[in-house]
Amino acid sequence: MKYALLSLFTIASLMIACKSEKSETTKKETPALQPSEINTNTGSGVSQTKPTEIFTGTVNGVKIVFKHTDYTQYRLKEGKKVTTGALNTERGFEKDEDATVYILNSDKQESEQKYFVRYTDGKFVMLD
């Protein structure tokens, strides 16, 4: 079982590495989003899961709000459209080895996934 998991991890790592190389050449950055204040007080008296991070900004004239909880679930509001789902992260992007790549809808096919990158200097961008 231990060797099966190790083999699966190795194969997944290789697939991600290939995908990352492809992503670097085909994805382009859009304007950066900024961290915003975290406010989980809804006034309803119901306990809410506190987001780990929240980023807001405008991309192509559309207001974007990206929130994630414990690096496993996300909520993305693009204008009036809201999506939620599974979130995965990867370490390193382009020349920034410590950057964090956020993969939204990581459990779905690639055409349904969206990507954000948080660079070590704090810059947060959406990839096309």
MODELLER restraints for C-alpha pairs under 7 A, 6 or more apart:
rsr = mdl.restraints
at = mdl.atoms
rsr.add(forms.Gaussian(group=physical.xy_distance, feature=features.Distance(at['CA:24:A'], at['CA:94:A']), mean=6.58, stdev=0.5))
rsr.add(forms.Gaussian(group=physical.xy_distance, feature=features.Distance(at['CA:27:A'], at['CA:127:A']), mean=5.81, stdev=0.5))
rsr.add(forms.Gaussian(group=physical.xy_distance, feature=features.Distance(at['CA:27:A'], at['CA:128:A']), mean=5.28, stdev=0.5))
rsr.add(forms.Gaussian(group=physical.xy_distance, feature=features.Distance(at['CA:28:A'], at['CA:127:A']), mean=5.44, stdev=0.5))
rsr.add(forms.Gaussian(group=physical.xy_distance, feature=features.Distance(at['CA:28:A'], at['CA:128:A']), mean=5.38, stdev=0.5))
rsr.add(forms.Gaussian(group=physical.xy_distance, feature=features.Distance(at['CA:29:A'], at['CA:125:A']), mean=6.25, stdev=0.5))
rsr.add(forms.Gaussian(group=physical.xy_distance, feature=features.Distance(at['CA:29:A'], at['CA:126:A']), mean=5.92, stdev=0.5))
rsr.add(forms.Gaussian(group=physical.xy_distance, feature=features.Distance(at['CA:29:A'], at['CA:127:A']), mean=4.64, stdev=0.5))
rsr.add(forms.Gaussian(group=physical.xy_distance, feature=features.Distance(at['CA:29:A'], at['CA:128:A']), mean=6.36, stdev=0.5))
rsr.add(forms.Gaussian(group=physical.xy_distance, feature=features.Distance(at['CA:30:A'], at['CA:59:A']), mean=6.65, stdev=0.5))
rsr.add(forms.Gaussian(group=physical.xy_distance, feature=features.Distance(at['CA:30:A'], at['CA:125:A']), mean=6.11, stdev=0.5))
rsr.add(forms.Gaussian(group=physical.xy_distance, feature=features.Distance(at['CA:30:A'], at['CA:126:A']), mean=5.44, stdev=0.5))
rsr.add(forms.Gaussian(group=physical.xy_distance, feature=features.Distance(at['CA:30:A'], at['CA:127:A']), mean=6.04, stdev=0.5))
rsr.add(forms.Gaussian(group=physical.xy_distance, feature=features.Distance(at['CA:30:A'], at['CA:128:A']), mean=6.99, stdev=0.5))
rsr.add(forms.Gaussian(group=physical.xy_distance, feature=features.Distance(at['CA:31:A'], at['CA:59:A']), mean=5.99, stdev=0.5))
rsr.add(forms.Gaussian(group=physical.xy_distance, feature=features.Distance(at['CA:31:A'], at['CA:125:A']), mean=6.00, stdev=0.5))
rsr.add(forms.Gaussian(group=physical.xy_distance, feature=features.Distance(at['CA:32:A'], at['CA:123:A']), mean=6.35, stdev=0.5))
rsr.add(forms.Gaussian(group=physical.xy_distance, feature=features.Distance(at['CA:32:A'], at['CA:124:A']), mean=5.10, stdev=0.5))
rsr.add(forms.Gaussian(group=physical.xy_distance, feature=features.Distance(at['CA:32:A'], at['CA:125:A']), mean=4.22, stdev=0.5))
rsr.add(forms.Gaussian(group=physical.xy_distance, feature=features.Distance(at['CA:32:A'], at['CA:126:A']), mean=6.87, stdev=0.5))
rsr.add(forms.Gaussian(group=physical.xy_distance, feature=features.Distance(at['CA:33:A'], at['CA:55:A']), mean=5.79, stdev=0.5))
rsr.add(forms.Gaussian(group=physical.xy_distance, feature=features.Distance(at['CA:33:A'], at['CA:56:A']), mean=5.21, stdev=0.5))
rsr.add(forms.Gaussian(group=physical.xy_distance, feature=features.Distance(at['CA:33:A'], at['CA:57:A']), mean=4.45, stdev=0.5))
rsr.add(forms.Gaussian(group=physical.xy_distance, feature=features.Distance(at['CA:33:A'], at['CA:124:A']), mean=5.31, stdev=0.5))
rsr.add(forms.Gaussian(group=physical.xy_distance, feature=features.Distance(at['CA:33:A'], at['CA:125:A']), mean=5.87, stdev=0.5))
rsr.add(forms.Gaussian(group=physical.xy_distance, feature=features.Distance(at['CA:34:A'], at['CA:55:A']), mean=5.18, stdev=0.5))
rsr.add(forms.Gaussian(group=physical.xy_distance, feature=features.Distance(at['CA:34:A'], at['CA:56:A']), mean=5.30, stdev=0.5))
rsr.add(forms.Gaussian(group=physical.xy_distance, feature=features.Distance(at['CA:34:A'], at['CA:57:A']), mean=6.01, stdev=0.5))
rsr.add(forms.Gaussian(group=physical.xy_distance, feature=features.Distance(at['CA:34:A'], at['CA:124:A']), mean=6.66, stdev=0.5))
rsr.add(forms.Gaussian(group=physical.xy_distance, feature=features.Distance(at['CA:35:A'], at['CA:54:A']), mean=5.77, stdev=0.5))
rsr.add(forms.Gaussian(group=physical.xy_distance, feature=features.Distance(at['CA:35:A'], at['CA:55:A']), mean=4.26, stdev=0.5))
rsr.add(forms.Gaussian(group=physical.xy_distance, feature=features.Distance(at['CA:35:A'], at['CA:56:A']), mean=6.24, stdev=0.5))
rsr.add(forms.Gaussian(group=physical.xy_distance, feature=features.Distance(at['CA:36:A'], at['CA:54:A']), mean=5.74, stdev=0.5))
rsr.add(forms.Gaussian(group=physical.xy_distance, feature=features.Distance(at['CA:36:A'], at['CA:55:A']), mean=5.58, stdev=0.5))
rsr.add(forms.Gaussian(group=physical.xy_distance, feature=features.Distance(at['CA:36:A'], at['CA:56:A']), mean=6.28, stdev=0.5))
rsr.add(forms.Gaussian(group=physical.xy_distance, feature=features.Distance(at['CA:38:A'], at['CA:54:A']), mean=6.64, stdev=0.5))
rsr.add(forms.Gaussian(group=physical.xy_distance, feature=features.Distance(at['CA:40:A'], at['CA:48:A']), mean=6.34, stdev=0.5))
rsr.add(forms.Gaussian(group=physical.xy_distance, feature=features.Distance(at['CA:40:A'], at['CA:50:A']), mean=5.98, stdev=0.5))
rsr.add(forms.Gaussian(group=physical.xy_distance, feature=features.Distance(at['CA:50:A'], at['CA:69:A']), mean=6.95, stdev=0.5))
rsr.add(forms.Gaussian(group=physical.xy_distance, feature=features.Distance(at['CA:51:A'], at['CA:67:A']), mean=6.26, stdev=0.5))
rsr.add(forms.Gaussian(group=physical.xy_distance, feature=features.Distance(at['CA:51:A'], at['CA:68:A']), mean=5.56, stdev=0.5))
rsr.add(forms.Gaussian(group=physical.xy_distance, feature=features.Distance(at['CA:51:A'], at['CA:69:A']), mean=4.59, stdev=0.5))
rsr.add(forms.Gaussian(group=physical.xy_distance, feature=features.Distance(at['CA:52:A'], at['CA:68:A']), mean=5.74, stdev=0.5))
rsr.add(forms.Gaussian(group=physical.xy_distance, feature=features.Distance(at['CA:52:A'], at['CA:69:A']), mean=4.81, stdev=0.5))
rsr.add(forms.Gaussian(group=physical.xy_distance, feature=features.Distance(at['CA:52:A'], at['CA:70:A']), mean=5.64, stdev=0.5))
rsr.add(forms.Gaussian(group=physical.xy_distance, feature=features.Distance(at['CA:53:A'], at['CA:67:A']), mean=5.70, stdev=0.5))
rsr.add(forms.Gaussian(group=physical.xy_distance, feature=features.Distance(at['CA:53:A'], at['CA:68:A']), mean=5.77, stdev=0.5))
rsr.add(forms.Gaussian(group=physical.xy_distance, feature=features.Distance(at['CA:54:A'], at['CA:66:A']), mean=5.61, stdev=0.5))
rsr.add(forms.Gaussian(group=physical.xy_distance, feature=features.Distance(at['CA:54:A'], at['CA:67:A']), mean=4.38, stdev=0.5))
rsr.add(forms.Gaussian(group=physical.xy_distance, feature=features.Distance(at['CA:54:A'], at['CA:68:A']), mean=6.82, stdev=0.5))
rsr.add(forms.Gaussian(group=physical.xy_distance, feature=features.Distance(at['CA:55:A'], at['CA:65:A']), mean=5.78, stdev=0.5))
rsr.add(forms.Gaussian(group=physical.xy_distance, feature=features.Distance(at['CA:55:A'], at['CA:66:A']), mean=5.13, stdev=0.5))
rsr.add(forms.Gaussian(group=physical.xy_distance, feature=features.Distance(at['CA:55:A'], at['CA:67:A']), mean=6.48, stdev=0.5))
rsr.add(forms.Gaussian(group=physical.xy_distance, feature=features.Distance(at['CA:56:A'], at['CA:64:A']), mean=5.52, stdev=0.5))
rsr.add(forms.Gaussian(group=physical.xy_distance, feature=features.Distance(at['CA:56:A'], at['CA:65:A']), mean=4.46, stdev=0.5))
rsr.add(forms.Gaussian(group=physical.xy_distance, feature=features.Distance(at['CA:56:A'], at['CA:66:A']), mean=6.33, stdev=0.5))
rsr.add(forms.Gaussian(group=physical.xy_distance, feature=features.Distance(at['CA:57:A'], at['CA:63:A']), mean=5.83, stdev=0.5))
rsr.add(forms.Gaussian(group=physical.xy_distance, feature=features.Distance(at['CA:57:A'], at['CA:64:A']), mean=5.33, stdev=0.5))
rsr.add(forms.Gaussian(group=physical.xy_distance, feature=features.Distance(at['CA:57:A'], at['CA:65:A']), mean=6.76, stdev=0.5))
rsr.add(forms.Gaussian(group=physical.xy_distance, feature=features.Distance(at['CA:58:A'], at['CA:64:A']), mean=5.58, stdev=0.5))
rsr.add(forms.Gaussian(group=physical.xy_distance, feature=features.Distance(at['CA:62:A'], at['CA:78:A']), mean=6.39, stdev=0.5))
rsr.add(forms.Gaussian(group=physical.xy_distance, feature=features.Distance(at['CA:62:A'], at['CA:79:A']), mean=5.49, stdev=0.5))
rsr.add(forms.Gaussian(group=physical.xy_distance, feature=features.Distance(at['CA:63:A'], at['CA:78:A']), mean=5.87, stdev=0.5))
rsr.add(forms.Gaussian(group=physical.xy_distance, feature=features.Distance(at['CA:63:A'], at['CA:79:A']), mean=5.19, stdev=0.5))
rsr.add(forms.Gaussian(group=physical.xy_distance, feature=features.Distance(at['CA:64:A'], at['CA:77:A']), mean=5.60, stdev=0.5))
rsr.add(forms.Gaussian(group=physical.xy_distance, feature=features.Distance(at['CA:64:A'], at['CA:78:A']), mean=4.71, stdev=0.5))
rsr.add(forms.Gaussian(group=physical.xy_distance, feature=features.Distance(at['CA:64:A'], at['CA:79:A']), mean=6.46, stdev=0.5))
rsr.add(forms.Gaussian(group=physical.xy_distance, feature=features.Distance(at['CA:65:A'], at['CA:76:A']), mean=5.75, stdev=0.5))
rsr.add(forms.Gaussian(group=physical.xy_distance, feature=features.Distance(at['CA:65:A'], at['CA:77:A']), mean=5.06, stdev=0.5))
rsr.add(forms.Gaussian(group=physical.xy_distance, feature=features.Distance(at['CA:65:A'], at['CA:78:A']), mean=6.74, stdev=0.5))
rsr.add(forms.Gaussian(group=physical.xy_distance, feature=features.Distance(at['CA:66:A'], at['CA:75:A']), mean=5.99, stdev=0.5))
rsr.add(forms.Gaussian(group=physical.xy_distance, feature=features.Distance(at['CA:66:A'], at['CA:76:A']), mean=4.62, stdev=0.5))
rsr.add(forms.Gaussian(group=physical.xy_distance, feature=features.Distance(at['CA:66:A'], at['CA:77:A']), mean=6.52, stdev=0.5))
rsr.add(forms.Gaussian(group=physical.xy_distance, feature=features.Distance(at['CA:67:A'], at['CA:74:A']), mean=5.64, stdev=0.5))
rsr.add(forms.Gaussian(group=physical.xy_distance, feature=features.Distance(at['CA:67:A'], at['CA:75:A']), mean=5.21, stdev=0.5))
rsr.add(forms.Gaussian(group=physical.xy_distance, feature=features.Distance(at['CA:67:A'], at['CA:76:A']), mean=6.42, stdev=0.5))
rsr.add(forms.Gaussian(group=physical.xy_distance, feature=features.Distance(at['CA:68:A'], at['CA:74:A']), mean=4.17, stdev=0.5))
rsr.add(forms.Gaussian(group=physical.xy_distance, feature=features.Distance(at['CA:68:A'], at['CA:75:A']), mean=6.23, stdev=0.5))
rsr.add(forms.Gaussian(group=physical.xy_distance, feature=features.Distance(at['CA:71:A'], at['CA:87:A']), mean=6.28, stdev=0.5))
rsr.add(forms.Gaussian(group=physical.xy_distance, feature=features.Distance(at['CA:71:A'], at['CA:88:A']), mean=6.62, stdev=0.5))
rsr.add(forms.Gaussian(group=physical.xy_distance, feature=features.Distance(at['CA:72:A'], at['CA:86:A']), mean=5.93, stdev=0.5))
rsr.add(forms.Gaussian(group=physical.xy_distance, feature=features.Distance(at['CA:72:A'], at['CA:87:A']), mean=4.71, stdev=0.5))
rsr.add(forms.Gaussian(group=physical.xy_distance, feature=features.Distance(at['CA:72:A'], at['CA:88:A']), mean=6.15, stdev=0.5))
rsr.add(forms.Gaussian(group=physical.xy_distance, feature=features.Distance(at['CA:73:A'], at['CA:85:A']), mean=5.67, stdev=0.5))
rsr.add(forms.Gaussian(group=physical.xy_distance, feature=features.Distance(at['CA:73:A'], at['CA:86:A']), mean=4.77, stdev=0.5))
rsr.add(forms.Gaussian(group=physical.xy_distance, feature=features.Distance(at['CA:73:A'], at['CA:87:A']), mean=4.94, stdev=0.5))
rsr.add(forms.Gaussian(group=physical.xy_distance, feature=features.Distance(at['CA:74:A'], at['CA:84:A']), mean=5.44, stdev=0.5))
rsr.add(forms.Gaussian(group=physical.xy_distance, feature=features.Distance(at['CA:74:A'], at['CA:85:A']), mean=5.63, stdev=0.5))
rsr.add(forms.Gaussian(group=physical.xy_distance, feature=features.Distance(at['CA:74:A'], at['CA:86:A']), mean=6.40, stdev=0.5))
rsr.add(forms.Gaussian(group=physical.xy_distance, feature=features.Distance(at['CA:74:A'], at['CA:87:A']), mean=5.91, stdev=0.5))
rsr.add(forms.Gaussian(group=physical.xy_distance, feature=features.Distance(at['CA:75:A'], at['CA:83:A']), mean=5.78, stdev=0.5))
rsr.add(forms.Gaussian(group=physical.xy_distance, feature=features.Distance(at['CA:75:A'], at['CA:84:A']), mean=4.40, stdev=0.5))
rsr.add(forms.Gaussian(group=physical.xy_distance, feature=features.Distance(at['CA:75:A'], at['CA:85:A']), mean=6.96, stdev=0.5))
rsr.add(forms.Gaussian(group=physical.xy_distance, feature=features.Distance(at['CA:76:A'], at['CA:82:A']), mean=5.63, stdev=0.5))
rsr.add(forms.Gaussian(group=physical.xy_distance, feature=features.Distance(at['CA:76:A'], at['CA:83:A']), mean=5.26, stdev=0.5))
rsr.add(forms.Gaussian(group=physical.xy_distance, feature=features.Distance(at['CA:76:A'], at['CA:84:A']), mean=6.29, stdev=0.5))
rsr.add(forms.Gaussian(group=physical.xy_distance, feature=features.Distance(at['CA:77:A'], at['CA:83:A']), mean=6.49, stdev=0.5))
rsr.add(forms.Gaussian(group=physical.xy_distance, feature=features.Distance(at['CA:85:A'], at['CA:104:A']), mean=7.00, stdev=0.5))
rsr.add(forms.Gaussian(group=physical.xy_distance, feature=features.Distance(at['CA:85:A'], at['CA:105:A']), mean=5.61, stdev=0.5))
rsr.add(forms.Gaussian(group=physical.xy_distance, feature=features.Distance(at['CA:86:A'], at['CA:104:A']), mean=6.32, stdev=0.5))
rsr.add(forms.Gaussian(group=physical.xy_distance, feature=features.Distance(at['CA:86:A'], at['CA:105:A']), mean=5.05, stdev=0.5))
rsr.add(forms.Gaussian(group=physical.xy_distance, feature=features.Distance(at['CA:86:A'], at['CA:106:A']), mean=5.89, stdev=0.5))
rsr.add(forms.Gaussian(group=physical.xy_distance, feature=features.Distance(at['CA:86:A'], at['CA:107:A']), mean=6.35, stdev=0.5))
rsr.add(forms.Gaussian(group=physical.xy_distance, feature=features.Distance(at['CA:87:A'], at['CA:102:A']), mean=6.87, stdev=0.5))
rsr.add(forms.Gaussian(group=physical.xy_distance, feature=features.Distance(at['CA:87:A'], at['CA:103:A']), mean=5.70, stdev=0.5))
rsr.add(forms.Gaussian(group=physical.xy_distance, feature=features.Distance(at['CA:87:A'], at['CA:104:A']), mean=4.90, stdev=0.5))
rsr.add(forms.Gaussian(group=physical.xy_distance, feature=features.Distance(at['CA:87:A'], at['CA:105:A']), mean=5.95, stdev=0.5))
rsr.add(forms.Gaussian(group=physical.xy_distance, feature=features.Distance(at['CA:87:A'], at['CA:106:A']), mean=5.68, stdev=0.5))
rsr.add(forms.Gaussian(group=physical.xy_distance, feature=features.Distance(at['CA:88:A'], at['CA:102:A']), mean=6.00, stdev=0.5))
rsr.add(forms.Gaussian(group=physical.xy_distance, feature=features.Distance(at['CA:88:A'], at['CA:103:A']), mean=5.13, stdev=0.5))
rsr.add(forms.Gaussian(group=physical.xy_distance, feature=features.Distance(at['CA:88:A'], at['CA:104:A']), mean=6.77, stdev=0.5))
rsr.add(forms.Gaussian(group=physical.xy_distance, feature=features.Distance(at['CA:88:A'], at['CA:106:A']), mean=5.80, stdev=0.5))
rsr.add(forms.Gaussian(group=physical.xy_distance, feature=features.Distance(at['CA:89:A'], at['CA:100:A']), mean=6.51, stdev=0.5))
rsr.add(forms.Gaussian(group=physical.xy_distance, feature=features.Distance(at['CA:89:A'], at['CA:101:A']), mean=5.38, stdev=0.5))
rsr.add(forms.Gaussian(group=physical.xy_distance, feature=features.Distance(at['CA:89:A'], at['CA:102:A']), mean=4.66, stdev=0.5))
rsr.add(forms.Gaussian(group=physical.xy_distance, feature=features.Distance(at['CA:89:A'], at['CA:103:A']), mean=5.90, stdev=0.5))
rsr.add(forms.Gaussian(group=physical.xy_distance, feature=features.Distance(at['CA:90:A'], at['CA:100:A']), mean=5.80, stdev=0.5))
rsr.add(forms.Gaussian(group=physical.xy_distance, feature=features.Distance(at['CA:90:A'], at['CA:101:A']), mean=5.02, stdev=0.5))
rsr.add(forms.Gaussian(group=physical.xy_distance, feature=features.Distance(at['CA:90:A'], at['CA:102:A']), mean=6.75, stdev=0.5))
rsr.add(forms.Gaussian(group=physical.xy_distance, feature=features.Distance(at['CA:91:A'], at['CA:97:A']), mean=6.80, stdev=0.5))
rsr.add(forms.Gaussian(group=physical.xy_distance, feature=features.Distance(at['CA:91:A'], at['CA:98:A']), mean=6.01, stdev=0.5))
rsr.add(forms.Gaussian(group=physical.xy_distance, feature=features.Distance(at['CA:91:A'], at['CA:99:A']), mean=5.84, stdev=0.5))
rsr.add(forms.Gaussian(group=physical.xy_distance, feature=features.Distance(at['CA:91:A'], at['CA:100:A']), mean=4.91, stdev=0.5))
rsr.add(forms.Gaussian(group=physical.xy_distance, feature=features.Distance(at['CA:91:A'], at['CA:101:A']), mean=6.28, stdev=0.5))
rsr.add(forms.Gaussian(group=physical.xy_distance, feature=features.Distance(at['CA:92:A'], at['CA:98:A']), mean=5.05, stdev=0.5))
rsr.add(forms.Gaussian(group=physical.xy_distance, feature=features.Distance(at['CA:92:A'], at['CA:99:A']), mean=4.62, stdev=0.5))
rsr.add(forms.Gaussian(group=physical.xy_distance, feature=features.Distance(at['CA:92:A'], at['CA:100:A']), mean=5.94, stdev=0.5))
rsr.add(forms.Gaussian(group=physical.xy_distance, feature=features.Distance(at['CA:93:A'], at['CA:99:A']), mean=5.74, stdev=0.5))
rsr.add(forms.Gaussian(group=physical.xy_distance, feature=features.Distance(at['CA:93:A'], at['CA:101:A']), mean=6.93, stdev=0.5))
rsr.add(forms.Gaussian(group=physical.xy_distance, feature=features.Distance(at['CA:96:A'], at['CA:119:A']), mean=6.87, stdev=0.5))
rsr.add(forms.Gaussian(group=physical.xy_distance, feature=features.Distance(at['CA:98:A'], at['CA:120:A']), mean=6.07, stdev=0.5))
rsr.add(forms.Gaussian(group=physical.xy_distance, feature=features.Distance(at['CA:99:A'], at['CA:117:A']), mean=6.79, stdev=0.5))
rsr.add(forms.Gaussian(group=physical.xy_distance, feature=features.Distance(at['CA:99:A'], at['CA:118:A']), mean=5.62, stdev=0.5))
rsr.add(forms.Gaussian(group=physical.xy_distance, feature=features.Distance(at['CA:99:A'], at['CA:119:A']), mean=4.36, stdev=0.5))
rsr.add(forms.Gaussian(group=physical.xy_distance, feature=features.Distance(at['CA:99:A'], at['CA:120:A']), mean=5.37, stdev=0.5))
rsr.add(forms.Gaussian(group=physical.xy_distance, feature=features.Distance(at['CA:100:A'], at['CA:117:A']), mean=5.62, stdev=0.5))
rsr.add(forms.Gaussian(group=physical.xy_distance, feature=features.Distance(at['CA:100:A'], at['CA:118:A']), mean=5.14, stdev=0.5))
rsr.add(forms.Gaussian(group=physical.xy_distance, feature=features.Distance(at['CA:100:A'], at['CA:119:A']), mean=6.49, stdev=0.5))
rsr.add(forms.Gaussian(group=physical.xy_distance, feature=features.Distance(at['CA:101:A'], at['CA:115:A']), mean=6.84, stdev=0.5))
rsr.add(forms.Gaussian(group=physical.xy_distance, feature=features.Distance(at['CA:101:A'], at['CA:116:A']), mean=5.77, stdev=0.5))
rsr.add(forms.Gaussian(group=physical.xy_distance, feature=features.Distance(at['CA:101:A'], at['CA:117:A']), mean=4.48, stdev=0.5))
rsr.add(forms.Gaussian(group=physical.xy_distance, feature=features.Distance(at['CA:101:A'], at['CA:118:A']), mean=6.50, stdev=0.5))
rsr.add(forms.Gaussian(group=physical.xy_distance, feature=features.Distance(at['CA:102:A'], at['CA:115:A']), mean=5.62, stdev=0.5))
rsr.add(forms.Gaussian(group=physical.xy_distance, feature=features.Distance(at['CA:102:A'], at['CA:116:A']), mean=5.04, stdev=0.5))
rsr.add(forms.Gaussian(group=physical.xy_distance, feature=features.Distance(at['CA:102:A'], at['CA:117:A']), mean=6.11, stdev=0.5))
rsr.add(forms.Gaussian(group=physical.xy_distance, feature=features.Distance(at['CA:103:A'], at['CA:113:A']), mean=6.58, stdev=0.5))
rsr.add(forms.Gaussian(group=physical.xy_distance, feature=features.Distance(at['CA:103:A'], at['CA:114:A']), mean=5.96, stdev=0.5))
rsr.add(forms.Gaussian(group=physical.xy_distance, feature=features.Distance(at['CA:103:A'], at['CA:115:A']), mean=4.94, stdev=0.5))
rsr.add(forms.Gaussian(group=physical.xy_distance, feature=features.Distance(at['CA:103:A'], at['CA:116:A']), mean=6.85, stdev=0.5))
rsr.add(forms.Gaussian(group=physical.xy_distance, feature=features.Distance(at['CA:104:A'], at['CA:113:A']), mean=5.38, stdev=0.5))
rsr.add(forms.Gaussian(group=physical.xy_distance, feature=features.Distance(at['CA:104:A'], at['CA:114:A']), mean=5.10, stdev=0.5))
rsr.add(forms.Gaussian(group=physical.xy_distance, feature=features.Distance(at['CA:104:A'], at['CA:115:A']), mean=6.24, stdev=0.5))
rsr.add(forms.Gaussian(group=physical.xy_distance, feature=features.Distance(at['CA:105:A'], at['CA:112:A']), mean=6.67, stdev=0.5))
rsr.add(forms.Gaussian(group=physical.xy_distance, feature=features.Distance(at['CA:105:A'], at['CA:113:A']), mean=5.09, stdev=0.5))
rsr.add(forms.Gaussian(group=physical.xy_distance, feature=features.Distance(at['CA:106:A'], at['CA:113:A']), mean=6.36, stdev=0.5))
rsr.add(forms.Gaussian(group=physical.xy_distance, feature=features.Distance(at['CA:115:A'], at['CA:126:A']), mean=6.06, stdev=0.5))
rsr.add(forms.Gaussian(group=physical.xy_distance, feature=features.Distance(at['CA:115:A'], at['CA:127:A']), mean=5.34, stdev=0.5))
rsr.add(forms.Gaussian(group=physical.xy_distance, feature=features.Distance(at['CA:116:A'], at['CA:125:A']), mean=5.58, stdev=0.5))
rsr.add(forms.Gaussian(group=physical.xy_distance, feature=features.Distance(at['CA:116:A'], at['CA:126:A']), mean=4.36, stdev=0.5))
rsr.add(forms.Gaussian(group=physical.xy_distance, feature=features.Distance(at['CA:116:A'], at['CA:127:A']), mean=5.67, stdev=0.5))
rsr.add(forms.Gaussian(group=physical.xy_distance, feature=features.Distance(at['CA:117:A'], at['CA:124:A']), mean=5.62, stdev=0.5))
rsr.add(forms.Gaussian(group=physical.xy_distance, feature=features.Distance(at['CA:117:A'], at['CA:125:A']), mean=5.37, stdev=0.5))
rsr.add(forms.Gaussian(group=physical.xy_distance, feature=features.Distance(at['CA:117:A'], at['CA:126:A']), mean=6.48, stdev=0.5))
rsr.add(forms.Gaussian(group=physical.xy_distance, feature=features.Distance(at['CA:118:A'], at['CA:124:A']), mean=4.35, stdev=0.5))
rsr.add(forms.Gaussian(group=physical.xy_distance, feature=features.Distance(at['CA:118:A'], at['CA:125:A']), mean=6.60, stdev=0.5))
